[in-house]
Amino acid sequence: MNILDKIVAAKQKEVALKKSLIPVSQLEASVLFTRDTISLARKLTQSTTGIIAEHKRRSPSKSVINQKLSVHEVALGYEKAGACGMSVLTDGKYFGGSLDDLLLARASVNMPLLRKEFIIDEYQIIEARAYGADVILLIAAILNKNQIKELTQTAKKLRLDVLLEVHNEEELHKSIMPGIDMLGVNNRNLKTFEVSLETSKSLSKLIPEEFVKVSESGISNIEAIKQLQQYGYKGFLIGENFMKTGNPGESATEFIKRLR
Ligand SMILES: O=C(O)c1ccccc1NCC(=O)[C@H](O)[C@H](O)COP(=O)(O)O
């Protein structure tokens, strides 16, 4: 089993347990359920910098990155830095995140929030909405075409943006469909952890114009962004590069300042 298989196996158990404990009706009763969502796709198309800054405590590839800071201070720092949106990892077992992190980020800032999760069931999309997300991530490597279609429809009914993540041509072909707002190319192979910006560069020409292009993972310098912009990318998801510092907000501020 590769790491992605392990994450999905754990996620199936987790979702089944949660469904048995917290009914959908309870999630739908959340005061956040009917709030107006903010479109990340729109923010990215209007931005010249396009940074989506991530809250990431640890990861399977890097182990501990930063366990010390509160989500509140990281979120405030990212907002002040001028990030277009914030990605909040909510997986507990492999990333040390939680839905409470999402809730805290929502209470702290007014920018689009991405629930960064391994979504395999519409229940998790309803959870995302109830905890204040504006965007959900769908990972093509763990979903078939029909699942992508159904999960996208659920997200759209809840007025959430959809960021569809691919890593190769085959995943891209099965993912191109109405309702997807942003196509994210993950530079990290989630099965081997190998990272290469060439993945974003080579897939860019295959992504139809109507999708906002986002490059994800392994981005650590301005030069990389400038290059990716030449390939049509409008969004850049950055986690470790900010989170590994003592002050992710400050680090994002310096980064974004140099992009302007
Ligand atoms: O980051 C990992 O090790 C990882 C392993 C397995 C599945 C997903 C993983 N990461 C999720 C992400 O896609 C990244 O957190 C995100 O793109 C930011 O990447 P980075 O800037 O390299 O921290």
The ligand as an ORCA input file, in Angstrom:
! r2SCAN-3c Opt
* xyz 0 1
  O       2.707     17.110      1.780
  C       2.714     15.858      1.789
  O       3.669     15.196      2.236
  C       1.557     15.076      1.263
  C       1.603     13.692      1.259
  C       0.530     12.950      0.804
  C      -0.607     13.572      0.365
  C      -0.681     14.973      0.362
  C       0.389     15.722      0.799
  N       0.342     17.102      0.845
  C      -0.812     17.869      0.548
  C      -0.484     18.979     -0.356
  O      -0.888     18.904     -1.480
  C       0.392     20.091      0.130
  O       0.210     20.282      1.497
  C       0.187     21.458     -0.549
  O       0.123     21.368     -1.919
  C       1.343     22.388     -0.139
  O       2.581     21.802     -0.468
  P       3.969     22.389      0.077
  O       4.032     23.824     -0.313
  O       5.029     21.583     -0.608
  O       3.967     22.220      1.542
*
